[in-house]
Amino acid sequence: MSEGQMDDSQNKQMWTDFTKLITWGTIGCLAIVALMAAFLTP
């Protein structure tokens, strides 16, 4: 009975990590682009 619940919580944890990774990756890319733009523009 408890095995199904374990799988569900692990799946949820995986998605949380995945979305966190995507979010931070996007923020990181935007920050790098913003920094480059700031340095390249006179």
PDB file of N, CA, C and O in Angstrom:
ATOM      1  N   MET A   1       0.822  -1.210   0.000  1.00  0.00           N
ATOM      2  CA  MET A   1       0.000   0.000   0.000  1.00  0.00           C
ATOM      3  C   MET A   1       0.858   1.263   0.000  1.00  0.00           C
ATOM      4  O   MET A   1       0.606   2.196  -0.762  1.00  0.00           O
ATOM      5  N   SER A   2       1.877   1.282   0.865  1.00  0.00           N
ATOM      6  CA  SER A   2       2.693   2.496   1.033  1.00  0.00           C
ATOM      7  C   SER A   2       3.648   2.718  -0.147  1.00  0.00           C
ATOM      8  O   SER A   2       4.153   3.823  -0.340  1.00  0.00           O
ATOM      9  N   GLU A   3       3.893   1.656  -0.940  1.00  0.00           N
ATOM     10  CA  GLU A   3       4.821   1.791  -2.070  1.00  0.00           C
ATOM     11  C   GLU A   3       4.332   2.833  -3.078  1.00  0.00           C
ATOM     12  O   GLU A   3       5.120   3.633  -3.582  1.00  0.00           O
ATOM     13  N   GLY A   4       3.042   2.819  -3.364  1.00  0.00           N
ATOM     14  CA  GLY A   4       2.475   3.773  -4.313  1.00  0.00           C
ATOM     15  C   GLY A   4       2.673   5.200  -3.827  1.00  0.00           C
ATOM     16  O   GLY A   4       2.989   6.088  -4.618  1.00  0.00           O
ATOM     17  N   GLN A   5       2.490   5.425  -2.539  1.00  0.00           N
ATOM     18  CA  GLN A   5       2.662   6.768  -1.982  1.00  0.00           C
ATOM     19  C   GLN A   5       4.125   7.205  -2.077  1.00  0.00           C
ATOM     20  O   GLN A   5       4.414   8.366  -2.366  1.00  0.00           O
ATOM     21  N   MET A   6       5.041   6.269  -1.833  1.00  0.00           N
ATOM     22  CA  MET A   6       6.470   6.580  -1.931  1.00  0.00           C
ATOM     23  C   MET A   6       6.816   7.033  -3.351  1.00  0.00           C
ATOM     24  O   MET A   6       7.490   8.047  -3.533  1.00  0.00           O
ATOM     25  N   ASP A   7       6.361   6.291  -4.345  1.00  0.00           N
ATOM     26  CA  ASP A   7       6.627   6.641  -5.742  1.00  0.00           C
ATOM     27  C   ASP A   7       6.107   8.039  -6.054  1.00  0.00           C
ATOM     28  O   ASP A   7       6.778   8.836  -6.710  1.00  0.00           O
ATOM     29  N   ASP A   8       4.898   8.321  -5.571  1.00  0.00           N
ATOM     30  CA  ASP A   8       4.276   9.612  -5.844  1.00  0.00           C
ATOM     31  C   ASP A   8       5.102  10.741  -5.237  1.00  0.00           C
ATOM     32  O   ASP A   8       5.339  11.757  -5.890  1.00  0.00           O
ATOM     33  N   SER A   9       5.541  10.568  -3.994  1.00  0.00           N
ATOM     34  CA  SER A   9       6.310  11.633  -3.334  1.00  0.00           C
ATOM     35  C   SER A   9       7.681  11.791  -3.992  1.00  0.00           C
ATOM     36  O   SER A   9       8.184  12.908  -4.113  1.00  0.00           O
ATOM     37  N   GLN A  10       8.286  10.683  -4.418  1.00  0.00           N
ATOM     38  CA  GLN A  10       9.575  10.759  -5.112  1.00  0.00           C
ATOM     39  C   GLN A  10       9.410  11.481  -6.443  1.00  0.00           C
ATOM     40  O   GLN A  10      10.251  12.294  -6.826  1.00  0.00           O
ATOM     41  N   ASN A  11       8.319  11.178  -7.145  1.00  0.00           N
ATOM     42  CA  ASN A  11       8.029  11.813  -8.424  1.00  0.00           C
ATOM     43  C   ASN A  11       7.854  13.313  -8.223  1.00  0.00           C
ATOM     44  O   ASN A  11       8.357  14.122  -9.003  1.00  0.00           O
ATOM     45  N   LYS A  12       7.129  13.673  -7.158  1.00  0.00           N
ATOM     46  CA  LYS A  12       6.891  15.080  -6.857  1.00  0.00           C
ATOM     47  C   LYS A  12       8.211  15.770  -6.547  1.00  0.00           C
ATOM     48  O   LYS A  12       8.453  16.894  -6.987  1.00  0.00           O
ATOM     49  N   GLN A  13       9.071  15.083  -5.779  1.00  0.00           N
ATOM     50  CA  GLN A  13      10.381  15.641  -5.426  1.00  0.00           C
ATOM     51  C   GLN A  13      11.215  15.856  -6.683  1.00  0.00           C
ATOM     52  O   GLN A  13      11.899  16.871  -6.813  1.00  0.00           O
ATOM     53  N   MET A  14      11.156  14.897  -7.609  1.00  0.00           N
ATOM     54  CA  MET A  14      11.910  14.989  -8.855  1.00  0.00           C
ATOM     55  C   MET A  14      11.455  16.208  -9.654  1.00  0.00           C
ATOM     56  O   MET A  14      12.278  16.950 -10.189  1.00  0.00           O
ATOM     57  N   TRP A  15      10.129  16.409  -9.730  1.00  0.00           N
ATOM     58  CA  TRP A  15       9.600  17.544 -10.479  1.00  0.00           C
ATOM     59  C   TRP A  15       9.978  18.851  -9.818  1.00  0.00           C
ATOM     60  O   TRP A  15      10.249  19.841 -10.499  1.00  0.00           O
ATOM     61  N   THR A  16       9.999  18.862  -8.468  1.00  0.00           N
ATOM     62  CA  THR A  16      10.383  20.077  -7.745  1.00  0.00           C
ATOM     63  C   THR A  16      11.826  20.426  -8.076  1.00  0.00           C
ATOM     64  O   THR A  16      12.137  21.582  -8.363  1.00  0.00           O
ATOM     65  N   ASP A  17      12.712  19.429  -8.037  1.00  0.00           N
ATOM     66  CA  ASP A  17      14.123  19.649  -8.374  1.00  0.00           C
ATOM     67  C   ASP A  17      14.262  20.125  -9.819  1.00  0.00           C
ATOM     68  O   ASP A  17      15.042  21.032 -10.110  1.00  0.00           O
ATOM     69  N   PHE A  18      13.497  19.507 -10.720  1.00  0.00           N
ATOM     70  CA  PHE A  18      13.565  19.828 -12.143  1.00  0.00           C
ATOM     71  C   PHE A  18      13.141  21.270 -12.394  1.00  0.00           C
ATOM     72  O   PHE A  18      13.826  22.009 -13.101  1.00  0.00           O
ATOM     73  N   THR A  19      12.016  21.668 -11.815  1.00  0.00           N
ATOM     74  CA  THR A  19      11.528  23.037 -12.015  1.00  0.00           C
ATOM     75  C   THR A  19      12.481  24.040 -11.380  1.00  0.00           C
ATOM     76  O   THR A  19      12.687  25.134 -11.906  1.00  0.00           O
ATOM     77  N   LYS A  20      13.069  23.653 -10.228  1.00  0.00           N
ATOM     78  CA  LYS A  20      14.038  24.534  -9.558  1.00  0.00           C
ATOM     79  C   LYS A  20      15.250  24.730 -10.468  1.00  0.00           C
ATOM     80  O   LYS A  20      15.761  25.841 -10.604  1.00  0.00           O
ATOM     81  N   LEU A  21      15.705  23.637 -11.089  1.00  0.00           N
ATOM     82  CA  LEU A  21      16.855  23.689 -11.997  1.00  0.00           C
ATOM     83  C   LEU A  21      16.551  24.601 -13.185  1.00  0.00           C
ATOM     84  O   LEU A  21      17.367  25.450 -13.546  1.00  0.00           O
ATOM     85  N   ILE A  22      15.381  24.424 -13.788  1.00  0.00           N
ATOM     86  CA  ILE A  22      14.978  25.244 -14.937  1.00  0.00           C
ATOM     87  C   ILE A  22      14.915  26.713 -14.535  1.00  0.00           C
ATOM     88  O   ILE A  22      15.405  27.589 -15.248  1.00  0.00           O
ATOM     89  N   THR A  23      14.299  26.967 -13.376  1.00  0.00           N
ATOM     90  CA  THR A  23      14.146  28.352 -12.907  1.00  0.00           C
ATOM     91  C   THR A  23      15.503  29.013 -12.714  1.00  0.00           C
ATOM     92  O   THR A  23      15.744  30.106 -13.225  1.00  0.00           O
ATOM     93  N   TRP A  24      16.396  28.344 -11.971  1.00  0.00           N
ATOM     94  CA  TRP A  24      17.718  28.928 -11.713  1.00  0.00           C
ATOM     95  C   TRP A  24      18.539  29.038 -12.988  1.00  0.00           C
ATOM     96  O   TRP A  24      19.308  29.986 -13.154  1.00  0.00           O
ATOM     97  N   GLY A  25      18.379  28.067 -13.898  1.00  0.00           N
ATOM     98  CA  GLY A  25      19.092  28.130 -15.174  1.00  0.00           C
ATOM     99  C   GLY A  25      18.659  29.345 -15.977  1.00  0.00           C
ATOM    100  O   GLY A  25      19.488  30.046 -16.558  1.00  0.00           O
ATOM    101  N   THR A  26      17.353  29.588 -16.005  1.00  0.00           N
ATOM    102  CA  THR A  26      16.819  30.742 -16.732  1.00  0.00           C
ATOM    103  C   THR A  26      17.314  32.038 -16.106  1.00  0.00           C
ATOM    104  O   THR A  26      17.749  32.948 -16.811  1.00  0.00           O
ATOM    105  N   ILE A  27      17.245  32.118 -14.765  1.00  0.00           N
ATOM    106  CA  ILE A  27      17.703  33.320 -14.055  1.00  0.00           C
ATOM    107  C   ILE A  27      19.188  33.550 -14.325  1.00  0.00           C
ATOM    108  O   ILE A  27      19.616  34.680 -14.561  1.00  0.00           O
ATOM    109  N   GLY A  28      19.968  32.470 -14.289  1.00  0.00           N
ATOM    110  CA  GLY A  28      21.400  32.577 -14.542  1.00  0.00           C
ATOM    111  C   GLY A  28      21.692  33.093 -15.944  1.00  0.00           C
ATOM    112  O   GLY A  28      22.535  33.971 -16.128  1.00  0.00           O
ATOM    113  N   CYS A  29      20.987  32.542 -16.935  1.00  0.00           N
ATOM    114  CA  CYS A  29      21.180  32.984 -18.326  1.00  0.00           C
ATOM    115  C   CYS A  29      20.822  34.454 -18.481  1.00  0.00           C
ATOM    116  O   CYS A  29      21.556  35.211 -19.117  1.00  0.00           O
ATOM    117  N   LEU A  30      19.701  34.860 -17.905  1.00  0.00           N
ATOM    118  CA  LEU A  30      19.271  36.257 -17.999  1.00  0.00           C
ATOM    119  C   LEU A  30      20.285  37.170 -17.326  1.00  0.00           C
ATOM    120  O   LEU A  30      20.582  38.250 -17.835  1.00  0.00           O
ATOM    121  N   ALA A  31      20.816  36.743 -16.186  1.00  0.00           N
ATOM    122  CA  ALA A  31      21.803  37.548 -15.467  1.00  0.00           C
ATOM    123  C   ALA A  31      23.067  37.711 -16.310  1.00  0.00           C
ATOM    124  O   ALA A  31      23.623  38.807 -16.388  1.00  0.00           O
ATOM    125  N   ILE A  32      23.523  36.623 -16.942  1.00  0.00           N
ATOM    126  CA  ILE A  32      24.726  36.670 -17.780  1.00  0.00           C
ATOM    127  C   ILE A  32      24.503  37.596 -18.971  1.00  0.00           C
ATOM    128  O   ILE A  32      25.366  38.410 -19.299  1.00  0.00           O
ATOM    129  N   VAL A  33      23.340  37.470 -19.621  1.00  0.00           N
ATOM    130  CA  VAL A  33      23.020  38.326 -20.767  1.00  0.00           C
ATOM    131  C   VAL A  33      22.978  39.789 -20.333  1.00  0.00           C
ATOM    132  O   VAL A  33      23.494  40.662 -21.032  1.00  0.00           O
ATOM    133  N   ALA A  34      22.371  40.054 -19.192  1.00  0.00           N
ATOM    134  CA  ALA A  34      22.276  41.428 -18.685  1.00  0.00           C
ATOM    135  C   ALA A  34      23.658  41.988 -18.384  1.00  0.00           C
ATOM    136  O   ALA A  34      23.942  43.144 -18.699  1.00  0.00           O
ATOM    137  N   LEU A  35      24.520  41.178 -17.778  1.00  0.00           N
ATOM    138  CA  LEU A  35      25.882  41.619 -17.469  1.00  0.00           C
ATOM    139  C   LEU A  35      26.657  41.907 -18.747  1.00  0.00           C
ATOM    140  O   LEU A  35      27.340  42.927 -18.846  1.00  0.00           O
ATOM    141  N   MET A  36      26.555  41.014 -19.726  1.00  0.00           N
ATOM    142  CA  MET A  36      27.250  41.219 -20.998  1.00  0.00           C
ATOM    143  C   MET A  36      26.763  42.493 -21.670  1.00  0.00           C
ATOM    144  O   MET A  36      27.569  43.269 -22.184  1.00  0.00           O
ATOM    145  N   ALA A  37      25.465  42.714 -21.674  1.00  0.00           N
ATOM    146  CA  ALA A  37      24.897  43.919 -22.281  1.00  0.00           C
ATOM    147  C   ALA A  37      25.410  45.157 -21.557  1.00  0.00           C
ATOM    148  O   ALA A  37      25.738  46.161 -22.189  1.00  0.00           O
ATOM    149  N   ALA A  38      25.477  45.084 -20.235  1.00  0.00           N
ATOM    150  CA  ALA A  38      25.942  46.224 -19.445  1.00  0.00           C
ATOM    151  C   ALA A  38      27.407  46.537 -19.761  1.00  0.00           C
ATOM    152  O   ALA A  38      27.798  47.702 -19.834  1.00  0.00           O
ATOM    153  N   PHE A  39      28.215  45.483 -19.948  1.00  0.00           N
ATOM    154  CA  PHE A  39      29.637  45.699 -20.234  1.00  0.00           C
ATOM    155  C   PHE A  39      29.874  46.146 -21.672  1.00  0.00           C
ATOM    156  O   PHE A  39      30.750  46.970 -21.935  1.00  0.00           O
ATOM    157  N   LEU A  40      29.090  45.599 -22.605  1.00  0.00           N
ATOM    158  CA  LEU A  40      29.304  45.887 -24.024  1.00  0.00           C
ATOM    159  C   LEU A  40      28.781  47.258 -24.434  1.00  0.00           C
ATOM    160  O   LEU A  40      29.335  47.892 -25.333  1.00  0.00           O
ATOM    161  N   THR A  41      27.720  47.719 -23.782  1.00  0.00           N
ATOM    162  CA  THR A  41      27.196  49.043 -24.142  1.00  0.00           C
ATOM    163  C   THR A  41      28.053  50.121 -23.495  1.00  0.00           C
ATOM    164  O   THR A  41      28.381  50.018 -22.314  1.00  0.00           O
ATOM    165  N   PRO A  42      28.420  51.153 -24.247  1.00  0.00           N
ATOM    166  CA  PRO A  42      29.307  52.196 -23.746  1.00  0.00           C
ATOM    167  C   PRO A  42      28.600  53.126 -22.743  1.00  0.00           C
ATOM    168  O   PRO A  42      29.215  54.061 -22.228  1.00  0.00           O
TER     169      PRO A  42
END
